Amino acid sequence: MSVPAGMEFARMARMIDQLLRKSGSDWPKNAAVPDGKRIYAIGDIHGRADMLDELLYDIEQESGSLDAVQLVFLGDYVDRGDDSRGVIEKLIQIAANHENAVFLKGNHEELMLDFLEEPEDLGHWLDWGGEETMESYGISTVGQPKEALAEQWFALAPKTHFDFLKSLKLHHIEGDFLFVHAGLRPGAPLEEQTDADMLWIRKRFHNAAPNERPDHVVVHGHTPTAKPVDAGWRIGVDTGAVYGGMLTAVVLEGTERRFLSVAD
């Protein structure tokens, strides 16, 4: 029995699409978010509550209302900057008022949680920006045993802050886009990615061969660059807010991609 021309074309189109996805060709340029959605995916904040407020103001100004868009936060909210507590409070407020907002975990949130649970073994977090985070909660780290610092944090920080940190997701998918803090291990399906892959990976992910790249366009932070990166198959939006750079969001609507940044 012959196959109708329309069915044959559809089958060939699916085969070509699969080949393009496997080869890492230009197919991601047509990647789209679901119809009717505009997504702002925001890179590493690192305690810069002032820049977060400014970026959210700009998003609200161009969108009319934060209710009209979906916010995706890519992790690394704490450490190095001087107001990690203020950032967490702002994100909790957003979560309460915008139920479709997405909050991903970064490697710095993982380090902070590990320190709070095992301070004697995770003291190096203090050198990774944890001292500034503790100070934002009114805790001096000078001459204090690490166990005492963790105890003081639990005594002084609202329980909602710990609950928020524990609730963070590792990844999120919208349409043809996958959002994650650091990236994905090349050649491995999503279900085989480890926490360490998604929170810490850098060069191995950035240098993935075309046949090792994921089916989704990956939107990530983690690796600071002077300006946002759109490599077609991946989009990087850590633009060094805490290092005198910018805080950046990638704006996704239909197949359109653009960037919105605020400078220090």
Secondary structure as the mmCIF struct_conf table of DSSP 4:
data_model
#
loop_
_struct_conf.conf_type_id
_struct_conf.id
_struct_conf.beg_label_comp_id
_struct_conf.beg_label_asym_id
_struct_conf.beg_label_seq_id
_struct_conf.end_label_comp_id
_struct_conf.end_label_asym_id
_struct_conf.end_label_seq_id
HELX_LH_PP_P HELX_LH_PP_P1 SER A 2 PRO A 4
HELX_RH_AL_P HELX_RH_AL_P1 ALA A 5 SER A 23
TURN_TY1_P TURN_TY1_P1 GLY A 24 GLY A 24
BEND BEND1 ASP A 26 ASP A 26
HELX_RH_3T_P HELX_RH_3T_P1 TRP A 27 ASN A 30
HELX_LH_PP_P HELX_LH_PP_P2 VAL A 33 PRO A 34
TURN_TY1_P TURN_TY1_P2 ASP A 35 GLY A 36
STRN STRN1 ARG A 38 ILE A 42
TURN_TY1_P TURN_TY1_P3 HIS A 46 GLY A 47
HELX_RH_AL_P HELX_RH_AL_P2 ALA A 49 SER A 63
BEND BEND2 GLY A 64 GLY A 64
HELX_RH_3T_P HELX_RH_3T_P2 LEU A 66 ALA A 68
BEND BEND3 VAL A 69 VAL A 69
STRN STRN2 GLN A 70 PHE A 73
BEND BEND4 GLY A 75 GLY A 75
BEND BEND5 VAL A 78 ASP A 82
HELX_RH_AL_P HELX_RH_AL_P3 SER A 84 ASN A 97
TURN_TY1_P TURN_TY1_P4 GLU A 99 ASN A 100
STRN STRN3 VAL A 102 PHE A 103
STRN STRN4 LEU A 104 LEU A 104
HELX_RH_AL_P HELX_RH_AL_P4 ASN A 107 GLU A 117
TURN_TY1_P TURN_TY1_P5 PRO A 119 ASP A 121
HELX_RH_3T_P HELX_RH_3T_P3 GLY A 123 TRP A 128
TURN_TY1_P TURN_TY1_P6 GLY A 129 GLY A 129
HELX_RH_AL_P HELX_RH_AL_P5 GLY A 130 SER A 136
TURN_TY1_P TURN_TY1_P7 TYR A 137 GLY A 138
TURN_TY1_P TURN_TY1_P8 VAL A 142 GLY A 143
HELX_RH_AL_P HELX_RH_AL_P6 LYS A 146 LEU A 156
BEND BEND6 ALA A 157 ALA A 157
HELX_RH_AL_P HELX_RH_AL_P7 LYS A 159 SER A 167
STRN STRN5 LYS A 169 LYS A 169
BEND BEND7 LEU A 170 LEU A 170
STRN STRN6 HIS A 171 GLU A 174
TURN_TY1_P TURN_TY1_P9 GLY A 175 ASP A 176
STRN STRN7 PHE A 177 VAL A 180
BEND BEND8 HIS A 181 ALA A 182
TURN_TY1_P TURN_TY1_P10 PRO A 186 GLY A 187
HELX_RH_3T_P HELX_RH_3T_P4 LEU A 190 GLU A 192
HELX_RH_AL_P HELX_RH_AL_P8 ASP A 195 TRP A 200
HELX_RH_AL_P HELX_RH_AL_P9 LYS A 203 HIS A 206
TURN_TY1_P TURN_TY1_P11 ASN A 207 ASN A 207
HELX_RH_3T_P HELX_RH_3T_P5 PRO A 210 GLU A 212
BEND BEND9 ARG A 213 ARG A 213
BEND BEND10 ASP A 215 HIS A 216
STRN STRN8 VAL A 217 HIS A 220
BEND BEND11 HIS A 222 THR A 223
BEND BEND12 ALA A 226 LYS A 227
STRN STRN9 VAL A 229 ASP A 230
BEND BEND13 GLY A 232 TRP A 233
STRN STRN10 ARG A 234 GLY A 236
HELX_RH_3T_P HELX_RH_3T_P6 ALA A 241 TYR A 243
TURN_TY1_P TURN_TY1_P12 GLY A 244 GLY A 244
BEND BEND14 GLY A 245 GLY A 245
STRN STRN11 MET A 246 GLU A 253
TURN_TY1_P TURN_TY1_P13 GLY A 254 THR A 255
STRN STRN12 GLU A 256 ALA A 263
#
